[in-house]
């Protein structure tokens, strides 16, 4: 994403009416898409470029392209305090057409949409070409994230601008003017913050409360669980986000009490919102919960890593 330098991922659906019996293999369509995907992009321009390249390359009667795009949300440190929920990924549908597909009211589009309907795509949610508002796409462009309420490290801004230049981009280009600041703000979300003090306070209260009860042997045979607790983190190997859900199951030992869902979500958020690896965040969540309920806990973390998704299968 050219607005924040974070990956967005997508599914590309292509339909075309061949001419002179020229039909492309599936791998060729994928390669054309990857050429334009591996650069700083925004969804509508990506759809237009894929459509134009296919039209010029195979010279069909017409080409239709629909992209299902998803973007990682920006962490909101204020709303992600104790007891709050994370936002899901931001999704958008865009399309582009050429030749007989230039008119969205053409019968061929209706046929194409009929096929896409089997993939769960609602044609009414596809934005018209040229009508996409960046404000509703990249979360970094929201007014809350883009506000200049905090002073950013000039060295970090210069470093990001230097990276853009190394990629052959012009940091002064209109679409990239605020990108160094937005990417810097993204990284600063993973700096230790006040949520650590708040969480330590709550954990201290819970632990002291448990120690002051009359502890006994054994545990309650009822399994307590909280499933699908969302989290967002930053891969420390690639400095790219990974996200997913956390499932927690535990038995409560005698003298202890079940943990509120809001506190479990806060524990998940606290260990996620920093440079991490999936194995360590899983262990840290379990080790934090264990003394609160007497030791019997299991934690499962499911995650999608954009460092793997955006890279794809590399051929050597």
C-alpha positions in Angstrom: 0.0 0.0 0.0 1.6 3.3 -1.1 -0.2 5.2 1.7 1.4 3.4 4.6 3.9 0.9 3.2 2.1 -2.1 4.7 1.1 -5.0 2.5 -2.5 -5.5 1.4 -3.5 -8.8 -0.1 -6.1 -9.7 -2.7 -7.8 -12.2 -4.9 -7.9 -11.3 -8.6 -10.8 -12.5 -10.7 -10.3 -12.2 -14.5 -12.7 -12.7 -17.3 -12.1 -12.0 -21.0 -13.6 -12.7 -24.4 -10.8 -14.0 -26.6 -10.2 -13.0 -30.2 -8.5 -15.0 -32.9 -8.7 -18.1 -30.6 -6.0 -16.7 -28.3 -6.4 -18.1 -24.8 -4.0 -17.6 -21.9 -3.0 -20.3 -19.5 -3.8 -19.8 -15.8 -0.1 -19.3 -14.9 0.2 -16.4 -17.3 -2.7 -14.6 -15.7 -1.1 -15.0 -12.3 2.3 -13.8 -13.5 0.8 -10.6 -15.0 -1.0 -9.9 -11.8 2.1 -10.4 -9.7 4.1 -8.0 -11.9 1.9 -5.1 -10.9 1.2 -6.3 -7.4 4.9 -6.2 -6.4 5.2 -2.4 -6.3 3.6 0.4 -4.3 0.0 0.3 -5.2 -3.6 1.2 -4.4 -6.5 -1.2 -5.4 -8.1 0.7 -8.2 -4.9 1.5 -10.0 -3.8 -2.1 -9.6 -7.0 -3.3 -11.2 -6.6 -0.8 -14.1 -3.0 -1.8 -14.7 -3.8 -5.6 -14.8 -6.7 -5.0 -17.1 -4.8 -2.8 -19.4 -1.8 -5.2 -19.6 -4.0 -8.1 -20.4 -5.9 -6.2 -23.1 -2.7 -5.0 -24.8 -0.9 -8.4 -24.4 -3.5 -10.8 -25.8 -5.7 -8.3 -27.7 -9.0 -9.8 -26.7 -12.5 -8.5 -27.4 -12.6 -7.3 -23.8 -11.2 -7.9 -20.3 -12.9 -7.7 -16.9 -10.9 -7.6 -13.6 -12.4 -7.7 -10.1 -10.1 -7.5 -7.0 -11.0 -8.5 -3.5 -8.6 -6.5 -1.4 -7.9 -6.7 2.4 -5.8 -4.4 4.4 -4.4 -4.8 7.9 -6.1 -2.3 10.4 -4.0 0.2 12.3 -3.8 -0.4 16.0 -5.7 2.2 18.1 -3.9 2.4 21.4 -6.8 4.3 23.0 -9.6 1.9 22.0 -7.4 -1.2 22.6 -7.1 -0.5 26.3 -8.5 -3.0 28.8 -11.8 -4.5 27.8 -12.0 -3.4 24.2 -12.0 -5.3 21.0 -9.7 -5.2 17.9 -11.1 -4.2 14.6 -11.0 -6.7 11.7 -9.3 -6.3 8.4 -10.5 -3.6 6.0 -11.9 -5.0 2.8 -12.8 -3.4 -0.6 -14.0 -4.6 -4.0 -12.8 -2.8 -7.1 -13.2 -3.6 -10.8 -11.9 -2.5 -14.2 -13.0 -3.3 -17.7 -11.9 -2.8 -21.3 -13.3 -3.4 -24.7 -16.8 -5.0 -24.5 -16.5 -4.7 -20.7 -16.1 -1.0 -20.6 -19.9 -0.6 -20.2 -20.8 -2.0 -16.7 -24.4 -2.5 -18.0 -23.3 -4.9 -20.7 -24.7 -8.4 -20.6 -21.2 -9.8 -20.5 -20.7 -8.2 -17.1 -23.9 -9.8 -15.9 -22.5 -13.2 -17.0 -19.2 -12.5 -15.2 -21.0 -11.4 -12.0 -23.1 -14.5 -12.1 -19.9 -16.6 -11.9 -18.4 -14.4 -9.2 -21.6 -14.8 -7.2 -20.6 -18.4 -6.6 -17.5 -17.1 -4.9 -19.6 -15.0 -2.5 -18.9 -11.7 -4.3 -21.8 -9.2 -4.2 -21.7 -7.0 -7.3 -23.5 -4.2 -5.5 -20.5 -3.8 -3.2 -18.0 -3.3 -6.1 -16.9 0.3 -6.3 -17.2 2.0 -9.7 -14.0 2.8 -11.5 -12.7 6.1 -10.4 -15.1 6.5 -7.5 -12.9 4.9 -4.8 -12.2 7.3 -1.9 -8.8 6.6 -0.4 -10.2 7.7 3.0 -12.4 4.5 3.1 -9.6 2.2 2.0 -6.2 2.6 3.9 -6.8 2.8 7.6 -3.8 5.1 7.9 -5.7 7.8 6.1 -8.4 8.0 8.7 -8.6 11.3 10.5 -7.7 9.8 13.9 -4.6 8.0 12.6 -3.5 10.9 10.4 -3.8 13.6 13.0 -0.5 15.3 13.8 -1.0 15.2 17.6 2.4 13.6 18.3 5.9 14.5 17.4 7.6 12.0 15.2 11.3 11.1 15.2 12.9 13.1 12.3 15.5 10.4 11.9 12.8 7.8 11.3 11.0 10.0 8.8 14.3 10.5 6.9 15.0 6.8 6.9 11.6 5.9 5.4 12.0 8.6 2.8 15.4 7.1 1.9 13.9 3.7 1.6 11.4 5.1 -0.9 14.1 6.7 -2.9 16.0 3.4 -3.0 12.9 1.8 -4.5 13.0 4.3 -7.3 10.1 6.2 -5.9 9.8 10.0 -5.5 8.8 10.7 -1.8 7.5 14.1 -2.9 4.9 12.5 -5.2 1.4 13.5 -4.1 0.4 9.9 -3.1 3.6 9.5 -1.1 3.8 12.8 0.7 2.5 11.6 4.0 3.7 8.0 3.7 6.9 8.3 5.8 4.9 9.8 8.7 2.2 7.2 8.4 4.6 4.3 8.4 6.6 5.8 11.3 3.3 6.0 13.3 2.6 2.4 12.5 6.0 1.3 13.9 5.6 3.4 17.0 2.4 1.5 17.8 4.7 -1.4 18.8 6.7 0.6 21.3 6.1 -0.2 25.0 3.2 2.0 26.1 1.0 2.9 29.0 -1.0 -0.3 28.5 1.8 -2.2 30.2 1.3 -0.2 33.4 -2.5 -0.7 33.2 -2.2 -4.4 32.6 0.4 -4.9 35.4 -2.0 -3.2 37.8 -4.9 -5.5 36.9 -2.7 -8.6 37.1 -1.4 -7.5 40.5 -4.9 -7.2 41.8 -6.0 -10.6 40.4 -2.9 -12.4 41.7 -3.1 -10.8 45.2 -6.8 -11.7 45.3 -6.0 -15.3 44.5 -3.2 -15.6 47.1 -5.5 -14.3 49.8 -8.1 -17.0 49.3 -8.1 -20.4 51.0 -6.3 -22.5 48.5 -7.0 -26.1 48.3 -5.9 -29.1 46.2 -7.4 -30.0 42.9 -9.4 -28.0 40.4 -12.8 -27.4 39.1 -13.5 -30.0 36.4 -15.4 -27.5 34.3 -13.4 -26.3 31.3 -13.5 -22.6 30.9 -12.7 -21.2 27.4 -12.6 -18.0 25.4 -12.3 -18.5 21.7 -11.4 -16.2 18.7 -9.8 -13.4 20.7 -8.4 -11.2 17.9 -4.8 -9.9 17.9 -2.4 -8.0 15.8 1.3 -8.1 16.0 4.5 -7.2 14.2 7.0 -9.9 12.9 10.4 -9.1 14.4 12.1 -10.9 11.5 10.6 -8.9 8.6 8.9 -5.9 10.4 5.7 -6.9 8.7 2.4 -7.5 10.5 0.8 -10.8 11.4 -2.7 -11.2 12.8 -5.2 -13.8 13.8 -7.1 -15.2 16.8 -6.2 -16.7 20.1 -8.1 -19.6 21.8 -7.7 -20.0 25.5 -8.9 -23.0 27.6 -8.2 -23.5 31.3 -9.3 -25.2 34.5 -9.7 -23.1 37.6 -7.9 -24.5 40.7 -9.6 -24.3 44.0 -9.1 -20.9 45.6 -9.0 -19.1 42.2 -11.7 -17.6 40.0 -12.5 -17.6 36.3 -10.9 -14.7 34.3 -13.1 -12.1 32.6 -13.0 -12.0 28.8 -12.0 -8.4 28.9 -8.8 -9.2 30.9 -7.9 -12.1 28.6 -8.3 -9.8 25.6 -6.1 -7.3 27.2 -3.4 -9.9 27.9 -3.6 -11.0 24.3 -3.3 -7.4 23.1 -0.5 -6.5 25.4 1.8 -9.3 24.2 0.7 -8.9 20.6 1.3 -5.1 20.2 5.1 -5.4 20.0 7.8 -7.0 17.9 7.0 -10.7 18.2 7.1 -14.2 16.8 4.1 -16.4 17.0 5.7 -19.1 19.2 6.8 -16.5 21.8 3.5 -14.7 22.0 1.7 -18.0 22.6 4.1 -18.9 25.4 3.9 -15.5 27.1 0.1 -15.5 27.1 0.0 -18.9 28.7 2.6 -18.0 31.3 0.7 -14.9 32.3 -2.6 -16.6 32.6 -1.3 -19.6 34.5 -0.8 -18.0 38.0 -4.2 -16.3 37.7 -6.1 -19.6 37.6 -3.7 -22.1 39.3 -1.7 -23.4 36.4 -3.9 -25.4 34.1 -4.1 -23.5 30.8 -3.7 -24.2 27.1 -3.3 -21.5 24.5 -3.6 -21.9 20.7 -2.7 -19.0 18.3 -3.9 -19.0 14.7 -2.2 -16.4 12.6 -1.8 -15.1 9.0 1.7 -13.7 8.3 1.8 -11.0 5.7 5.6 -11.6 5.4 4.6 -15.0 3.9 1.4 -14.0 2.1 3.0 -11.0 0.3 6.1 -12.9 -0.7 4.3 -16.0 -2.1 6.2 -19.0 -3.3 9.7 -18.1 -4.3 11.4 -20.0 -7.1 15.2 -20.3 -7.0 
